[in-house]
Amino acid sequence: MTLLVANHVNFLLLISVSLANLYCSVHTFVIPTLIRHLLFVLEL
Protein backbone atom coordinates (compact mmCIF):
# COMPACT_ATOMS: atom_id res chain seq x y z
CA MET A 1 0.00 0.00 0.00
CA THR A 2 2.74 2.46 0.95
CA LEU A 3 4.67 1.60 -2.21
CA LEU A 4 1.59 2.35 -4.31
CA VAL A 5 1.15 5.75 -2.65
CA ALA A 6 4.85 6.54 -3.12
CA ASN A 7 4.63 5.63 -6.81
CA HIS A 8 1.57 7.85 -7.19
CA VAL A 9 3.33 10.78 -5.52
CA ASN A 10 6.39 10.30 -7.73
CA PHE A 11 4.13 10.28 -10.78
CA LEU A 12 2.44 13.52 -9.73
CA LEU A 13 5.81 15.14 -9.04
CA LEU A 14 7.04 14.09 -12.47
CA ILE A 15 3.94 15.58 -14.12
CA SER A 16 4.24 18.87 -12.23
CA VAL A 17 7.95 19.18 -13.04
CA SER A 18 7.36 18.57 -16.74
CA LEU A 19 4.48 21.07 -16.73
CA ALA A 20 6.73 23.64 -15.04
CA ASN A 21 9.43 23.03 -17.68
CA LEU A 22 6.87 23.42 -20.45
CA TYR A 23 5.58 26.64 -18.88
CA CYS A 24 9.10 28.06 -18.61
CA SER A 25 10.03 27.16 -22.19
CA VAL A 26 6.79 28.66 -23.49
CA HIS A 27 7.48 31.86 -21.57
CA THR A 28 11.09 32.17 -22.69
CA PHE A 29 9.95 31.69 -26.28
CA VAL A 30 6.67 33.63 -26.38
CA ILE A 31 7.55 36.75 -24.38
CA PRO A 32 10.58 37.83 -26.49
CA THR A 33 8.53 37.19 -29.62
CA LEU A 34 5.72 39.39 -28.30
CA ILE A 35 8.20 42.11 -27.38
CA ARG A 36 9.72 41.96 -30.87
CA HIS A 37 6.27 42.25 -32.43
CA LEU A 38 5.43 45.21 -30.20
CA LEU A 39 8.67 46.96 -31.12
CA PHE A 40 8.02 46.30 -34.79
CA VAL A 41 4.50 47.76 -34.55
CA LEU A 42 5.73 50.79 -32.62
CA GLU A 43 8.38 51.51 -35.24
CA LEU A 44 5.65 51.69 -37.88
C-alpha positions in Angstrom: 0.0 0.0 0.0 2.7 2.5 1.0 4.7 1.6 -2.2 1.6 2.4 -4.3 1.1 5.8 -2.6 4.8 6.5 -3.1 4.6 5.6 -6.8 1.6 7.9 -7.2 3.3 10.8 -5.5 6.4 10.3 -7.7 4.1 10.3 -10.8 2.4 13.5 -9.7 5.8 15.1 -9.0 7.0 14.1 -12.5 3.9 15.6 -14.1 4.2 18.9 -12.2 7.9 19.2 -13.0 7.4 18.6 -16.7 4.5 21.1 -16.7 6.7 23.6 -15.0 9.4 23.0 -17.7 6.9 23.4 -20.4 5.6 26.6 -18.9 9.1 28.1 -18.6 10.0 27.2 -22.2 6.8 28.7 -23.5 7.5 31.9 -21.6 11.1 32.2 -22.7 9.9 31.7 -26.3 6.7 33.6 -26.4 7.5 36.8 -24.4 10.6 37.8 -26.5 8.5 37.2 -29.6 5.7 39.4 -28.3 8.2 42.1 -27.4 9.7 42.0 -30.9 6.3 42.3 -32.4 5.4 45.2 -30.2 8.7 47.0 -31.1 8.0 46.3 -34.8 4.5 47.8 -34.5 5.7 50.8 -32.6 8.4 51.5 -35.2 5.7 51.7 -37.9 
